[in-house]
Amino acid sequence: MTSTLDSAQRQFTRLSLNQRIQHWLMIASFSILAITGLPMRFPETQWLGAIYGLIGGIAAARVIHRVAAVIMILDGLIHLVYIFRLLPQHGWRVREAWPMIPNMKDARDW
């Protein structure tokens, strides 16, 4: 028995464009913070210091680090506004507005 839609043709949107942008901003800002911050935290580690040579020295790393921190903070604030705007759209039902919150079925399935 063959269905009209092949399984390779079926697509589901898992995250909205807004959610994908939020996630990519968080991933990028975290990665940049880690890359520029670890050599500051562990200056005695030789290979971490080499990162500064690649990005233009410690002065440039500090600026890049601060810009990435601001991006991460703004992304977090945008995310908070986003999730709290979902509540009235779903009649203030938290479980419906935020389906990612674990529930008892998740515990049983685990």
NORTAHU-V546853 format. One record per helix or strand. SS is the DSSP state (A for helix, B for strand). FROM is the first residue (numbers start at 1). TO is the last residue. If there is no record, write none. Layout:
BEGIN
<<SS	FROM	TO> <SS	FROM	TO>>
END
This chain:
BEGIN
<<A	17	41> <A	46	55> <A	58	89> <A	94	97> <A	104	109>>
END
